[in-house]
Amino acid sequence: MPVIKYPRVRDPLFYEWDRKAQKCGLRHTVYAVNGDQYTGEWLDNLKHAGKGTQIWKSTGAIYSGDWKFGKRDGYGSYSILDPVTKEYKKIYTGGWKNDQRDGQGVLFYPNGEHYEGEWSKGLRSGWGKMHYKDGSVYEGQWLTDQPDGIGVLLLPNGNRYEGGWKDGKKHGPGKHFYLDKGQLLEGFWVADIPKCGALVDFGRDNAPASTESPLPKIELQDPAGVLAEAQARFDDSHN
């Protein structure tokens, strides 16, 4: 139950105004018993129907944005206090629903990584782009906080993978471009492991670390058909 920080002169008219403010939706500042502070719109004694700023005394964290029935809902920013610099660092800016990240938003992680994209119930879900601390970048579909669906992973050395993902691992049809060697592997992955595919030269003349000799040509009459048949058999056995 929030409590009010009253003025030194306890005017009965102030108490009545405070009660009406929280009941009727006026902008008002309230201090909780634990020291938390909220300044913003109220309705029926709940943070609701407008903008408001919450400050958590124990951590110094601040949320500023939209509220609905006492919970963060709409658009807002969440920041924390840096214990060293004593400055506020923005952690998340974007959509909220029922007190969780939801919709479009950007999250900055403590290790320097950051994600920009869609959220659902506090988890990365939908289409998004993740920048990892090693320099890798994944852009594509997400499900319950993991790459899942179709996506592209760009590696720091310029190589990349384009294709299917499941539970955060390469899964399904895909292409892995080894641009440092001038090669391309096109095939089928399961849990990050290529199970079948064809390896061919790709941009070998411009590759910084190309192989000594080019790969021999595939002599099959229909290599694409053979690969497609192998992928279909393997996919059916693991669905």
C-alpha positions as CSV (number, residue, x, y, z in Angstrom):
1,M,0.0,0.0,0.0
2,P,1.6,3.3,-1.1
3,V,2.0,6.1,1.5
4,I,2.1,9.8,0.9
5,K,4.9,12.2,1.8
6,Y,2.8,14.9,3.5
7,P,4.0,18.5,4.0
8,R,5.0,19.6,7.4
9,V,1.7,21.6,7.9
10,R,-0.9,18.9,7.9
11,D,-3.7,20.6,6.1
12,P,-6.9,18.5,6.0
13,L,-7.6,20.0,2.5
14,F,-4.3,18.4,1.3
15,Y,-5.4,15.0,2.4
16,E,-8.7,15.4,0.5
17,W,-6.9,16.6,-2.6
18,D,-4.5,13.6,-2.4
19,R,-7.4,11.1,-2.1
20,K,-9.1,12.7,-5.1
21,A,-5.9,12.8,-7.2
22,Q,-5.4,9.0,-7.0
23,K,-9.1,8.3,-7.5
24,C,-9.8,10.6,-10.4
25,G,-6.6,10.3,-12.5
26,L,-4.7,13.5,-11.7
27,R,-0.9,13.6,-11.9
28,H,0.5,13.0,-8.5
29,T,3.6,11.8,-6.6
30,V,3.4,8.9,-4.2
31,Y,6.0,7.2,-2.0
32,A,5.7,3.6,-1.1
33,V,6.6,2.2,2.3
34,N,9.9,0.8,0.9
35,G,10.9,4.2,-0.5
36,D,9.9,3.6,-4.1
37,Q,8.6,6.7,-5.8
38,Y,6.0,7.2,-8.6
39,T,5.0,10.4,-10.3
40,G,2.3,10.3,-12.9
41,E,-1.3,9.7,-13.8
42,W,-3.6,7.7,-11.5
43,L,-7.0,6.1,-11.8
44,D,-8.8,4.2,-9.0
45,N,-5.6,4.2,-7.0
46,L,-3.6,2.5,-9.8
47,K,-0.9,3.9,-12.1
48,H,-3.0,4.1,-15.2
49,A,-4.2,6.0,-18.3
50,G,-1.1,8.0,-19.1
51,K,2.6,8.7,-18.6
52,G,4.4,8.1,-15.3
53,T,7.9,7.7,-13.8
54,Q,8.8,5.0,-11.3
55,I,12.0,5.1,-9.2
56,W,13.0,2.0,-7.3
57,K,14.9,3.0,-4.2
58,S,16.7,-0.3,-3.6
59,T,18.4,-0.2,-7.1
60,G,18.0,3.3,-8.2
61,A,16.4,2.0,-11.5
62,I,14.0,4.2,-13.4
63,Y,11.1,3.5,-15.7
64,S,9.5,6.3,-17.6
65,G,6.6,5.7,-19.9
66,D,3.1,4.4,-20.3
67,W,1.1,2.6,-17.6
68,K,-2.1,0.5,-17.6
69,F,-3.8,-0.8,-14.5
70,G,-0.7,-0.5,-12.3
71,K,1.7,-2.1,-14.8
72,R,4.1,-0.9,-17.5
73,D,2.1,-1.0,-20.7
74,G,2.7,0.9,-23.9
75,Y,6.0,2.6,-24.7
76,G,8.7,3.4,-22.2
77,S,12.3,3.3,-21.2
78,Y,14.0,1.4,-18.3
79,S,17.4,2.7,-17.0
80,I,19.7,1.6,-14.2
81,L,22.3,3.6,-12.1
82,D,25.9,2.8,-12.9
83,P,27.6,2.3,-9.5
84,V,30.9,3.6,-10.7
85,T,30.0,6.7,-12.8
86,K,26.7,7.4,-10.9
87,E,25.1,8.0,-14.3
88,Y,22.0,6.4,-15.7
89,K,22.5,3.8,-18.4
90,K,19.5,3.0,-20.6
91,I,18.9,-0.7,-20.7
92,Y,15.6,-1.0,-22.7
93,T,13.5,1.3,-24.8
94,G,10.4,0.1,-26.6
95,G,7.1,-1.6,-26.2
96,W,5.7,-3.0,-22.9
97,K,2.6,-5.2,-22.1
98,N,1.5,-6.4,-18.7
99,D,4.8,-5.3,-17.2
100,Q,7.0,-7.2,-19.7
101,R,8.9,-6.2,-22.9
102,D,6.5,-6.7,-25.8
103,G,6.4,-5.3,-29.3
104,Q,9.3,-3.4,-30.9
105,G,12.3,-2.6,-28.6
106,V,16.0,-2.3,-28.1
107,L,17.8,-4.0,-25.2
108,F,21.4,-3.4,-24.1
109,Y,23.1,-6.2,-22.2
110,P,25.8,-5.7,-19.5
111,N,28.4,-7.4,-21.6
112,G,28.0,-4.9,-24.5
113,E,25.7,-7.0,-26.7
114,H,22.4,-5.5,-27.8
115,Y,19.3,-6.7,-29.5
116,E,16.8,-4.7,-31.6
117,G,13.6,-6.2,-32.8
118,E,10.4,-7.8,-31.7
119,W,9.5,-9.1,-28.2
120,S,6.7,-11.2,-26.7
121,K,6.1,-11.7,-23.0
122,G,9.6,-10.5,-22.2
123,L,11.4,-12.7,-24.7
124,R,12.9,-12.1,-28.1
125,S,10.2,-13.4,-30.5
126,G,9.5,-12.4,-34.1
127,W,12.0,-10.6,-36.3
128,G,15.1,-9.2,-34.7
129,K,18.8,-8.4,-35.0
130,M,21.4,-9.4,-32.3
131,H,24.8,-7.9,-32.0
132,Y,27.2,-10.3,-30.1
133,K,30.3,-9.3,-28.2
134,D,32.6,-11.3,-30.5
135,G,31.4,-9.2,-33.5
136,S,29.0,-11.7,-34.9
137,V,25.5,-10.4,-36.0
138,Y,22.4,-12.5,-36.4
139,E,19.3,-11.2,-38.1
140,G,16.2,-13.2,-38.6
141,Q,13.4,-14.9,-36.9
142,W,13.3,-15.6,-33.1
143,L,11.1,-17.7,-30.9
144,T,11.2,-17.7,-27.1
145,D,14.6,-16.0,-26.9
146,Q,16.3,-18.2,-29.5
147,P,17.0,-17.9,-33.3
148,D,14.2,-20.0,-34.8
149,G,13.0,-20.0,-38.4
150,I,14.9,-18.2,-41.2
151,G,18.0,-16.1,-40.4
152,V,21.4,-14.9,-41.4
153,L,24.5,-15.1,-39.2
154,L,27.4,-12.8,-40.1
155,L,30.8,-13.8,-38.6
156,P,33.6,-11.4,-37.8
157,N,35.8,-12.8,-40.5
158,G,33.2,-12.1,-43.2
159,N,31.9,-15.6,-43.5
160,R,28.1,-16.1,-43.2
161,Y,25.4,-18.6,-42.9
162,E,21.9,-18.2,-44.5
163,G,19.2,-20.7,-43.8
164,G,17.1,-22.4,-41.2
165,W,17.4,-22.3,-37.4
166,K,15.8,-24.2,-34.5
167,D,16.3,-23.7,-30.8
168,G,19.2,-21.3,-31.5
169,K,21.1,-23.7,-33.8
170,K,21.4,-24.1,-37.5
171,H,18.7,-26.5,-38.6
172,G,17.2,-27.3,-42.0
173,P,18.3,-26.2,-45.5
174,G,21.0,-23.6,-45.5
175,K,24.1,-22.1,-47.2
176,H,27.4,-21.5,-45.5
177,F,29.7,-19.0,-47.3
178,Y,33.4,-19.5,-46.5
179,L,34.5,-16.3,-48.1
180,D,37.9,-16.4,-46.5
181,K,38.6,-19.7,-48.4
182,G,36.4,-19.0,-51.4
183,Q,34.0,-21.9,-50.9
184,L,30.3,-22.4,-50.4
185,L,28.6,-25.3,-48.6
186,E,24.9,-25.8,-49.5
187,G,23.1,-28.5,-47.6
188,F,21.0,-29.6,-44.7
189,W,21.9,-28.9,-41.0
190,V,20.7,-30.6,-37.8
191,A,21.6,-29.0,-34.4
192,D,24.5,-27.0,-36.0
193,I,26.0,-30.0,-37.9
194,P,25.8,-30.2,-41.7
195,K,24.4,-33.7,-42.5
196,C,24.5,-33.6,-46.3
197,G,25.4,-31.1,-48.9
198,A,27.6,-29.9,-51.8
199,L,30.9,-28.0,-51.3
200,V,31.8,-25.8,-54.3
201,D,34.2,-23.0,-55.1
202,F,32.7,-19.5,-54.6
203,G,34.7,-16.3,-55.2
204,R,37.9,-18.3,-54.8
205,D,40.0,-15.8,-56.9
206,N,39.3,-13.0,-54.4
207,A,39.5,-15.1,-51.2
208,P,42.3,-14.1,-48.8
209,A,43.1,-17.7,-47.8
210,S,42.0,-19.8,-50.7
211,T,42.9,-23.4,-51.1
212,E,45.9,-24.4,-53.2
213,S,43.8,-26.1,-55.8
214,P,40.2,-25.6,-56.9
215,L,37.6,-28.2,-56.0
216,P,37.0,-30.8,-58.7
217,K,33.8,-30.4,-60.7
218,I,30.8,-32.5,-59.7
219,E,30.3,-35.1,-62.4
220,L,26.7,-36.0,-61.6
221,Q,24.1,-35.3,-64.3
222,D,21.7,-33.8,-61.7
223,P,23.6,-32.8,-58.5
224,A,20.8,-30.5,-57.4
225,G,18.3,-33.3,-57.7
226,V,20.5,-35.7,-55.7
227,L,21.0,-33.1,-53.0
228,A,17.3,-32.3,-52.8
229,E,16.4,-36.0,-52.6
230,A,18.9,-36.5,-49.8
231,Q,17.6,-33.5,-47.9
232,A,14.0,-34.7,-48.2
233,R,14.8,-38.1,-46.9
234,F,16.8,-36.7,-43.9
235,D,14.1,-34.1,-43.2
236,D,11.4,-36.7,-43.1
237,S,13.3,-38.9,-40.8
238,H,13.9,-36.1,-38.2
239,N,10.5,-34.3,-38.2
